[in-house]
Amino acid sequence: IDSLGSLKLDGDIFLAIPSKKVLFTPNGGSYDLGIFTFGEGTLSVSKKVLDNGLSAILNGKTLTISATALDNVKDRRSGIVELSFGKQKATIDVVQLEGGDLYLELWLHLPLQ
């Protein structure tokens, strides 16, 4: 889990998502997010509020979030997907907008001399 993910703990119940936000360019696309769970419970989508053109499907422990291409690159779509496992809940924001390219945040640790 990177600095943008989320780990929810409740005793012996764990729910971890790799990212709290998924960004799409105007061209759309699809992303698979692997969800980690541990303990007693059933992983499910407890809430899904997405603009038309966005979708989210949970298959086992893989959440696939997709976006169709925007008709006008200046348009914007958004929504949320909430996952639950046991008593734990985690929310993923979904956004599609102009210049919404995904980015990688890199941390470089160098020893002091």
C-alpha positions as a LaTeX table, in Angstrom:
\begin{tabular}{lrrr}
\hline
Residue & $x$ (\AA) & $y$ (\AA) & $z$ (\AA) \\
\hline
Ile1 & 0.00 & 0.00 & 0.00 \\
Asp2 & 1.45 & 3.35 & $-1.00$ \\
Ser3 & 0.88 & 6.69 & 0.70 \\
Leu4 & $-2.37$ & 7.08 & $-1.27$ \\
Gly5 & $-3.88$ & 3.76 & $-0.14$ \\
Ser6 & $-5.83$ & 2.91 & 2.97 \\
Leu7 & $-5.61$ & 0.21 & 5.63 \\
Lys8 & $-8.58$ & $-0.31$ & 7.96 \\
Leu9 & $-8.11$ & $-2.41$ & 11.10 \\
Asp10 & $-10.62$ & $-3.68$ & 13.64 \\
Gly11 & $-9.20$ & $-6.37$ & 15.88 \\
Asp12 & $-8.62$ & $-9.34$ & 13.57 \\
Ile13 & $-10.35$ & $-7.74$ & 10.56 \\
Phe14 & $-8.21$ & $-5.99$ & 7.89 \\
Leu15 & $-9.35$ & $-4.17$ & 4.75 \\
Ala16 & $-6.69$ & $-2.62$ & 2.52 \\
Ile17 & $-7.10$ & $-0.72$ & $-0.75$ \\
Pro18 & $-4.14$ & 0.32 & $-2.92$ \\
Ser19 & $-5.49$ & 3.79 & $-3.76$ \\
Lys20 & $-8.14$ & 6.17 & $-2.45$ \\
Lys21 & $-8.46$ & 7.95 & $-5.81$ \\
Val22 & $-8.60$ & 6.76 & $-9.42$ \\
Leu23 & $-8.08$ & 9.38 & $-12.15$ \\
Phe24 & $-8.97$ & 8.98 & $-15.82$ \\
Thr25 & $-8.03$ & 11.10 & $-18.83$ \\
Pro26 & $-10.76$ & 12.20 & $-21.26$ \\
Asn27 & $-9.99$ & 9.04 & $-23.31$ \\
Gly28 & $-11.25$ & 6.80 & $-20.48$ \\
Gly29 & $-9.89$ & 3.35 & $-19.76$ \\
Ser30 & $-9.95$ & 0.72 & $-17.07$ \\
Tyr31 & $-8.01$ & $-0.02$ & $-13.87$ \\
Asp32 & $-7.90$ & $-3.16$ & $-11.75$ \\
Leu33 & $-7.36$ & $-2.62$ & $-8.04$ \\
Gly34 & $-6.39$ & $-5.62$ & $-5.91$ \\
Ile35 & $-8.13$ & $-5.50$ & $-2.52$ \\
Phe36 & $-6.58$ & $-7.23$ & 0.51 \\
Thr37 & $-8.75$ & $-8.61$ & 3.28 \\
Phe38 & $-8.04$ & $-10.73$ & 6.32 \\
Gly39 & $-10.45$ & $-12.14$ & 8.88 \\
Glu40 & $-14.10$ & $-13.09$ & 8.95 \\
Gly41 & $-16.33$ & $-11.20$ & 6.56 \\
Thr42 & $-17.50$ & $-10.80$ & 3.00 \\
Leu43 & $-15.99$ & $-8.19$ & 0.71 \\
Ser44 & $-18.71$ & $-6.23$ & $-1.07$ \\
Val45 & $-19.55$ & $-2.91$ & $-2.70$ \\
Ser46 & $-21.70$ & $-1.21$ & $-0.05$ \\
Lys47 & $-22.22$ & 2.04 & $-1.97$ \\
Lys48 & $-21.69$ & 3.09 & $-5.56$ \\
Val49 & $-22.52$ & 6.59 & $-6.81$ \\
Leu50 & $-21.03$ & 7.15 & $-10.27$ \\
Asp51 & $-21.81$ & 9.55 & $-13.11$ \\
Asn52 & $-22.95$ & 7.98 & $-16.39$ \\
Gly53 & $-19.94$ & 6.61 & $-18.27$ \\
Leu54 & $-18.17$ & 5.41 & $-15.10$ \\
Ser55 & $-18.53$ & 1.87 & $-13.76$ \\
Ala56 & $-17.17$ & $-0.31$ & $-10.97$ \\
Ile57 & $-17.37$ & $-4.10$ & $-10.73$ \\
Leu58 & $-16.08$ & $-6.23$ & $-7.87$ \\
Asn59 & $-15.02$ & $-9.74$ & $-8.89$ \\
Gly60 & $-13.56$ & $-11.65$ & $-5.95$ \\
Lys61 & $-10.89$ & $-9.32$ & $-4.54$ \\
Thr62 & $-10.39$ & $-7.30$ & $-7.73$ \\
Leu63 & $-12.24$ & $-4.04$ & $-8.21$ \\
Thr64 & $-12.35$ & $-2.96$ & $-11.86$ \\
Ile65 & $-13.12$ & 0.72 & $-12.39$ \\
Ser66 & $-13.79$ & 1.85 & $-15.96$ \\
Ala67 & $-14.58$ & 5.07 & $-17.81$ \\
Thr68 & $-15.80$ & 5.61 & $-21.36$ \\
Ala69 & $-14.32$ & 8.44 & $-23.41$ \\
Leu70 & $-15.73$ & 11.91 & $-22.77$ \\
Asp71 & $-17.73$ & 13.42 & $-25.63$ \\
Asn72 & $-16.21$ & 16.81 & $-24.83$ \\
Val73 & $-12.72$ & 16.85 & $-23.29$ \\
Lys74 & $-13.78$ & 19.82 & $-21.14$ \\
Asp75 & $-16.47$ & 17.70 & $-19.40$ \\
Arg76 & $-15.91$ & 16.11 & $-16.01$ \\
Arg77 & $-17.25$ & 12.93 & $-14.38$ \\
Ser78 & $-16.90$ & 11.78 & $-10.82$ \\
Gly79 & $-18.22$ & 9.42 & $-8.21$ \\
Ile80 & $-17.41$ & 7.15 & $-5.29$ \\
Val81 & $-17.20$ & 3.44 & $-4.64$ \\
Glu82 & $-17.42$ & 2.26 & $-1.04$ \\
Leu83 & $-16.19$ & $-1.22$ & $-0.14$ \\
Ser84 & $-17.05$ & $-3.02$ & 3.07 \\
Phe85 & $-15.55$ & $-6.00$ & 4.83 \\
Gly86 & $-16.83$ & $-6.94$ & 8.28 \\
Lys87 & $-17.41$ & $-3.62$ & 10.04 \\
Gln88 & $-14.74$ & $-1.84$ & 7.97 \\
Lys89 & $-15.48$ & 0.51 & 5.07 \\
Ala90 & $-13.14$ & 2.15 & 2.57 \\
Thr91 & $-14.04$ & 4.72 & $-0.08$ \\
Ile92 & $-12.43$ & 5.23 & $-3.48$ \\
Asp93 & $-13.00$ & 8.51 & $-5.33$ \\
Val94 & $-13.28$ & 8.24 & $-9.12$ \\
Val95 & $-12.60$ & 11.29 & $-11.31$ \\
Gln96 & $-12.39$ & 11.75 & $-15.08$ \\
Leu97 & $-11.30$ & 15.15 & $-16.34$ \\
Glu98 & $-9.12$ & 17.03 & $-18.76$ \\
Gly99 & $-5.49$ & 16.43 & $-17.85$ \\
Gly100 & $-6.48$ & 13.68 & $-15.41$ \\
Asp101 & $-3.39$ & 11.59 & $-16.12$ \\
Leu102 & $-2.33$ & 9.22 & $-13.38$ \\
Tyr103 & 0.91 & 10.10 & $-11.67$ \\
Leu104 & 3.53 & 8.25 & $-9.69$ \\
Glu105 & 4.84 & 9.74 & $-6.47$ \\
Leu106 & 8.44 & 8.68 & $-5.90$ \\
Trp107 & 10.27 & 9.00 & $-2.62$ \\
Leu108 & 14.06 & 8.72 & $-2.77$ \\
His109 & 15.96 & 8.15 & 0.47 \\
Leu110 & 19.70 & 8.73 & 0.29 \\
Pro111 & 22.08 & 8.05 & 3.19 \\
Leu112 & 23.64 & 11.12 & 4.74 \\
Gln113 & 27.42 & 11.26 & 4.51 \\
\hline
\end{tabular}
